């Protein structure tokens, strides 16, 4: 798994847990719907930390909580 897929999976998981649709969290977090869609569809090579922070604020979690999952912990280093 790569980082882009891990980010997309985490956003989907949080939407499910918190009762948001992808469009709903985009609106609530003031992130363009197209940006959320491109992250979830794997089209965004770099979703940007500012967008992830806005989504975290919308979900009511910290950046640390967003990234503190076994999925992220198990990622291979992308720079070797």
C-alpha positions in Angstrom: 0.0 0.0 0.0 1.2 3.5 -0.7 0.6 6.7 1.1 -2.1 8.0 -1.2 -4.1 4.9 -0.7 -3.6 5.0 3.0 -4.8 8.6 3.2 -7.9 7.8 1.0 -8.7 4.7 3.2 -8.4 6.8 6.4 -10.7 9.5 5.1 -13.3 6.8 4.1 -13.0 5.1 7.5 -13.5 8.5 9.3 -16.5 9.3 7.1 -18.1 6.0 8.1 -17.2 6.4 11.8 -18.4 10.1 12.0 -21.4 9.8 9.7 -20.2 12.0 6.9 -20.4 11.5 3.2 -17.3 12.6 1.3 -19.2 15.6 0.0 -20.5 16.3 3.5 -17.1 16.4 5.1 -15.8 18.5 2.2 -18.5 21.1 2.8 -18.1 20.9 6.6 -14.3 21.2 6.5 -14.3 23.9 3.8 -12.2 21.7 1.4 -13.3 21.7 -2.2 -15.4 18.7 -3.1 -13.2 18.1 -6.2 -10.2 17.9 -3.9 -11.8 15.3 -1.7 -12.9 13.3 -4.7 -9.4 13.4 -6.3 -7.9 12.1 -3.0 -10.4 9.3 -2.7 -10.1 8.3 -6.3 -6.3 8.2 -6.1 -5.9 11.1 -8.6 -4.2 13.4 -6.1 -0.5 12.7 -5.8 -0.2 15.1 -2.9 -3.4 16.1 -1.0 -1.4 18.6 1.0 -1.1 18.8 4.8 -3.4 21.9 4.9 -6.3 20.0 3.3 -5.7 17.0 5.6 -5.6 19.4 8.6 -8.9 20.9 7.5 -10.5 17.5 7.2 -9.2 16.6 10.6 -10.7 19.7 12.0 -14.0 18.7 10.4 -13.8 15.2 11.8 -12.9 16.6 15.2 -9.5 14.9 15.4 -5.9 15.9 15.5 -3.4 15.3 12.7 -1.7 12.8 15.1 -4.9 10.9 15.4 -5.4 10.9 11.6 -2.0 9.3 11.1 -1.9 7.1 14.2 -3.1 3.8 12.6 -1.5 0.5 11.9 -1.9 1.2 8.2 0.3 4.3 8.3 2.7 2.6 10.7 3.2 -0.2 8.2 4.0 1.9 5.2 7.3 1.4 3.5 9.6 4.4 3.3 9.0 6.1 0.0 12.5 7.6 -0.1 15.3 5.1 -0.1 
